Amino acid sequence: MSRYVLDHHLQGEKNRLALMSQLLDPMHRRHIESLGIGRDARVLEVGCGNGSMSTWMAEHVAPDGQIVALDLDLSLVDDVHAPGVEFRQGDIVTAPVDPGHFDFVTARAVLHHVADAKAATGNLVASLRPGGAILLIEPDFLPVSVAEPIKVRTFWSGWLAWSRERGIDYHIGRTLAPRLAAYGLKEIQGTAETAIYNGGSQWADYWRETITELRGDLVQSAKLNDALIDAFLAQCADPNRWVQTIAFTAVHARAPGS
């Protein structure tokens, strides 16, 4: 079975997931609403995390729809008994979920850190019924290539080198459209959103917690050192420093057929 680099049992993972939900759920909801998912839709969310999006979607397809929420580890789901949601433990890399069954499939921040993104994408597509819609949201760290000052840009260069060594693809966002096109999907469209934030904000808190959690592994990898990490954390604490980090890329498409 696949595993996450940011394991669910790390000390700060529950809080990190909560922050991620606060930061990304509004964007995710906007994209879903723009697709006009029906009240009787059969919906699959892969990589459900704490379950915030699945429980929200359940309210929008009740009482006639169906929500299946899949994750490698359900231990951080806030309410595994949430009305209208069937939580399942499973690995999208190994197989589709109920092949050909779902009207709508979505996954957010999953493909960039699974063992085999090609297999996972194929299994997500295979879970769609003919004519069903898919929405994928993944990061692209393009903005950090011009980060200032140079010490912070060097930090991000080390972070990306570490991530590649760990099998994480932080530039996968730009590949979503061609990945879906390769499976014959139609009506492919997408956008990218980049948060602009300053030190002390929720995004800065997210990065401070993440880097603090991983600091030992980052230093041990020799891709980063304590001085670079300290410079980055100082920026996270400085309300006068405004930055951009990730272009979150959202791409949706539709399976052929009726």
C-alpha positions as CSV (number, residue, x, y, z in Angstrom):
1,M,0.0,0.0,0.0
2,S,1.1,3.6,-0.6
3,R,2.1,5.9,2.2
4,Y,2.2,9.6,2.8
5,V,5.5,11.4,3.6
6,L,3.4,13.5,6.0
7,D,2.2,10.5,7.9
8,H,-1.2,10.8,9.6
9,H,0.4,9.9,12.9
10,L,2.8,12.8,13.0
11,Q,2.3,15.0,16.0
12,G,0.9,18.0,14.2
13,E,-0.9,16.3,11.4
14,K,-4.5,16.8,12.6
15,N,-3.9,20.6,13.0
16,R,-2.2,20.7,9.6
17,L,-5.1,19.0,7.9
18,A,-7.5,21.4,9.6
19,L,-5.5,24.4,8.3
20,M,-5.5,22.9,4.8
21,S,-9.2,22.5,4.9
22,Q,-9.7,26.1,5.9
23,L,-7.4,27.3,3.2
24,L,-8.5,25.1,0.3
25,D,-12.1,24.1,0.9
26,P,-13.5,27.4,-0.3
27,M,-11.7,27.0,-3.7
28,H,-12.7,23.4,-3.9
29,R,-16.4,24.2,-3.2
30,R,-16.4,26.9,-5.9
31,H,-15.2,24.5,-8.5
32,I,-17.8,21.9,-7.6
33,E,-20.6,24.4,-7.6
34,S,-19.6,25.7,-11.0
35,L,-19.9,22.1,-12.4
36,G,-23.5,21.8,-11.3
37,I,-23.4,18.4,-9.6
38,G,-26.9,17.0,-9.4
39,R,-28.8,16.4,-6.2
40,D,-29.0,12.7,-7.0
41,A,-25.3,12.4,-7.9
42,R,-23.1,9.4,-7.0
43,V,-19.9,11.1,-5.8
44,L,-16.4,9.8,-5.0
45,E,-13.8,11.8,-3.1
46,V,-10.3,10.3,-3.0
47,G,-7.9,11.5,-0.3
48,C,-10.7,12.8,2.0
49,G,-8.3,13.8,4.9
50,N,-10.5,15.0,7.7
51,G,-13.7,14.6,5.7
52,S,-14.6,18.2,5.5
53,M,-15.3,18.2,1.7
54,S,-17.2,14.9,1.8
55,T,-19.5,16.0,4.5
56,W,-20.1,19.3,2.7
57,M,-20.9,17.5,-0.6
58,A,-23.2,15.1,1.3
59,E,-25.4,18.1,2.2
60,H,-25.7,19.0,-1.4
61,V,-26.7,15.6,-2.8
62,A,-29.0,14.6,0.1
63,P,-31.2,12.7,0.3
64,D,-31.0,11.0,-3.1
65,G,-27.3,11.1,-3.8
66,Q,-24.3,9.0,-2.6
67,I,-20.9,10.1,-1.2
68,V,-18.0,7.6,-1.0
69,A,-14.9,9.1,0.7
70,L,-11.7,7.1,0.3
71,D,-8.3,7.5,2.2
72,L,-5.3,5.4,3.1
73,D,-6.0,6.2,6.7
74,L,-9.3,7.3,8.2
75,S,-7.9,8.0,11.7
76,L,-8.1,11.8,11.2
77,V,-11.6,12.0,9.9
78,D,-13.6,14.3,12.2
79,D,-16.8,12.3,12.0
80,V,-16.7,8.8,10.4
81,H,-20.5,8.6,11.0
82,A,-21.3,11.9,9.2
83,P,-24.7,11.6,7.6
84,G,-24.8,10.6,3.9
85,V,-21.0,9.7,3.7
86,E,-19.6,6.2,3.4
87,F,-16.0,6.4,4.5
88,R,-13.7,3.6,3.1
89,Q,-10.1,2.9,3.7
90,G,-8.3,2.1,0.5
91,D,-5.5,2.9,-2.0
92,I,-6.4,4.5,-5.3
93,V,-3.1,3.4,-6.8
94,T,-4.0,-0.2,-6.6
95,A,-7.5,-0.2,-8.1
96,P,-10.5,1.9,-9.2
97,V,-13.4,2.4,-6.7
98,D,-16.6,0.8,-8.0
99,P,-15.6,1.0,-11.7
100,G,-17.9,3.0,-13.9
101,H,-20.2,4.0,-11.1
102,F,-19.7,7.6,-10.2
103,D,-21.2,10.7,-11.7
104,F,-18.5,12.9,-10.1
105,V,-15.0,12.1,-8.9
106,T,-12.7,14.5,-7.2
107,A,-9.3,14.4,-5.5
108,R,-7.3,17.2,-4.0
109,A,-3.6,17.2,-3.2
110,V,-3.4,13.5,-3.7
111,L,-1.5,12.8,-6.9
112,H,1.6,14.8,-6.1
113,H,2.6,12.4,-3.3
114,V,1.3,8.9,-4.3
115,A,3.6,6.1,-5.3
116,D,2.3,6.0,-8.9
117,A,0.4,9.1,-10.1
118,K,-0.2,7.5,-13.5
119,A,-1.9,4.5,-12.0
120,A,-3.9,6.7,-9.6
121,T,-5.1,8.9,-12.4
122,G,-6.2,5.9,-14.4
123,N,-8.1,4.5,-11.5
124,L,-9.8,7.8,-10.8
125,V,-10.9,8.0,-14.4
126,A,-12.0,4.3,-14.4
127,S,-14.3,5.1,-11.4
128,L,-16.4,7.5,-13.6
129,R,-19.5,6.4,-15.3
130,P,-19.9,7.4,-19.0
131,G,-20.5,11.1,-19.1
132,G,-19.3,11.6,-15.6
133,A,-17.2,14.6,-14.5
134,I,-13.8,14.6,-12.7
135,L,-12.1,17.5,-10.8
136,L,-8.5,17.3,-9.8
137,I,-6.7,19.9,-7.7
138,E,-2.9,19.7,-7.3
139,P,0.0,22.0,-6.4
140,D,2.5,23.6,-8.8
141,F,5.3,25.4,-7.0
142,L,6.2,27.6,-10.0
143,P,6.0,30.9,-7.9
144,V,8.9,29.9,-5.6
145,S,11.2,30.0,-8.6
146,V,11.3,33.8,-8.2
147,A,11.0,34.0,-4.4
148,E,12.9,36.8,-2.6
149,P,15.2,37.3,-0.9
150,I,17.7,34.8,-2.4
151,K,18.1,32.9,0.9
152,V,14.4,32.0,0.8
153,R,14.6,31.1,-2.9
154,T,17.5,28.8,-1.9
155,F,15.4,27.3,0.8
156,W,12.7,26.5,-1.7
157,S,15.2,25.0,-4.1
158,G,16.4,22.7,-1.3
159,W,12.8,21.8,-0.4
160,L,12.0,20.8,-3.9
161,A,15.2,18.7,-4.1
162,W,14.2,17.0,-0.9
163,S,10.7,16.4,-2.2
164,R,11.9,14.8,-5.5
165,E,14.2,12.5,-3.4
166,R,11.1,11.5,-1.4
167,G,9.0,10.8,-4.5
168,I,6.9,14.0,-4.3
169,D,6.1,15.9,-7.5
170,Y,5.4,19.5,-6.6
171,H,5.1,20.5,-10.2
172,I,2.3,18.0,-11.1
173,G,-0.4,20.7,-11.4
174,R,0.8,21.6,-14.9
175,T,0.4,18.0,-16.0
176,L,-3.2,17.4,-15.0
177,A,-4.8,18.4,-18.3
178,P,-2.5,16.2,-20.5
179,R,-2.9,13.4,-18.0
180,L,-6.7,13.5,-18.4
181,A,-6.5,14.0,-22.2
182,A,-4.4,10.8,-22.4
183,Y,-7.5,8.8,-21.1
184,G,-9.7,10.3,-23.8
185,L,-11.6,12.7,-21.5
186,K,-13.4,15.7,-23.1
187,E,-14.3,19.3,-22.2
188,I,-11.0,19.7,-20.3
189,Q,-10.6,23.1,-18.6
190,G,-8.6,24.4,-15.7
191,T,-7.4,27.4,-13.7
192,A,-4.6,28.0,-11.2
193,E,-4.9,30.1,-8.0
194,T,-2.0,31.5,-6.1
195,A,-2.5,32.7,-2.5
196,I,-0.7,36.0,-1.6
197,Y,0.0,35.9,2.1
198,N,2.2,37.4,4.8
199,G,3.9,36.2,7.9
200,G,1.6,35.3,10.7
201,S,-1.2,34.3,8.4
202,Q,-2.9,30.9,8.1
203,W,-0.7,30.0,5.1
204,A,2.4,31.0,7.0
205,D,1.2,29.0,10.0
206,Y,0.7,26.0,7.7
207,W,4.3,26.2,6.4
208,R,5.7,26.9,9.9
209,E,4.1,23.7,11.2
210,T,5.0,21.6,8.2
211,I,8.7,22.6,8.2
212,T,9.0,22.3,11.9
213,E,7.5,18.8,11.7
214,L,9.9,17.8,9.0
215,R,13.0,19.7,10.1
216,G,15.0,16.7,11.2
217,D,14.5,14.8,7.9
218,L,15.2,18.0,5.9
219,V,18.5,18.5,7.6
220,Q,19.4,14.9,7.5
221,S,18.8,14.8,3.8
222,A,21.5,17.5,3.3
223,K,19.2,19.4,0.9
224,L,18.7,22.0,3.6
225,N,20.5,23.2,6.7
226,D,19.5,24.9,9.9
227,A,20.4,28.4,8.7
228,L,18.2,28.2,5.7
229,I,15.3,26.7,7.7
230,D,15.7,29.5,10.3
231,A,15.6,32.2,7.6
232,F,12.4,30.7,6.2
233,L,10.7,30.4,9.6
234,A,11.6,34.0,10.3
235,Q,9.8,35.0,7.1
236,C,6.8,33.0,8.2
237,A,6.7,35.1,11.4
238,D,7.2,38.5,9.7
239,P,3.9,40.3,8.9
240,N,5.7,42.7,6.6
241,R,6.8,39.9,4.3
242,W,4.3,39.1,1.5
243,V,4.9,36.0,-0.6
244,Q,3.4,33.6,-3.1
245,T,4.2,29.9,-2.9
246,I,1.8,27.5,-4.7
247,A,-0.3,27.8,-7.8
248,F,-3.1,25.4,-7.0
249,T,-4.2,24.0,-10.3
250,A,-7.8,22.8,-10.7
251,V,-8.6,20.8,-13.9
252,H,-12.0,19.3,-14.7
253,A,-13.1,17.1,-17.5
254,R,-15.8,14.7,-18.6
255,A,-15.8,11.1,-19.6
256,P,-17.1,10.3,-23.1
257,G,-20.6,8.8,-23.3
258,S,-24.0,9.7,-22.0
